Amino acid sequence: MIGVGIVAIAAGLVLRWVAVAGWRGRLSGSRAVGVRTPSTMRSDEAFAVANNATAPLGVAGGGVAALGGVLAMVVPRHLFGVPLFAGVLIGIALCLVGAAIGVRACKYSPPGAVPR
């Protein structure tokens, strides 16, 4: 149970790191991380706008996934799956909703709009 919890914590922390990097504009379109759809990859500005808009829910999703991993390690052994799967599923859902918001933001952002 501890190993599975550690994996969930690590995945949540990686999600948070990517979201914060996107929020700060430190992701480049040539990497394999970030919101990568045809509309976000049309320009560096669109990629930056999308990842900036996605970041708040990405940070929250990573935090929820990590929290699920922590709770999975401290609850009784027969209940570890409840917080683990709930945390991971809710975390993924938050990240997907954030990605949808990011894609929408880059479609409707004015040309040259780069977050700071």
Rosetta blueprint (number, residue, H / E / L):
1 M L
2 I H
3 G H
4 V H
5 G H
6 I H
7 V H
8 A H
9 I H
10 A H
11 A H
12 G H
13 L H
14 V H
15 L H
16 R H
17 W H
18 V H
19 A H
20 V H
21 A H
22 G H
23 W H
24 R L
25 G L
26 R L
27 L L
28 S L
29 G L
30 S L
31 R L
32 A L
33 V L
34 G L
35 V L
36 R L
37 T L
38 P L
39 S L
40 T H
41 M H
42 R H
43 S L
44 D H
45 E H
46 A H
47 F H
48 A H
49 V H
50 A H
51 N H
52 N H
53 A H
54 T H
55 A H
56 P H
57 L H
58 G H
59 V H
60 A H
61 G H
62 G H
63 G H
64 V H
65 A H
66 A H
67 L H
68 G H
69 G H
70 V H
71 L H
72 A H
73 M H
74 V H
75 V L
76 P L
77 R H
78 H H
79 L H
80 F L
81 G H
82 V H
83 P H
84 L H
85 F H
86 A H
87 G H
88 V H
89 L H
90 I H
91 G H
92 I H
93 A H
94 L H
95 C H
96 L H
97 V H
98 G H
99 A H
100 A H
101 I H
102 G H
103 V H
104 R H
105 A H
106 C H
107 K H
108 Y H
109 S L
110 P L
111 P L
112 G L
113 A L
114 V L
115 P L
116 R L
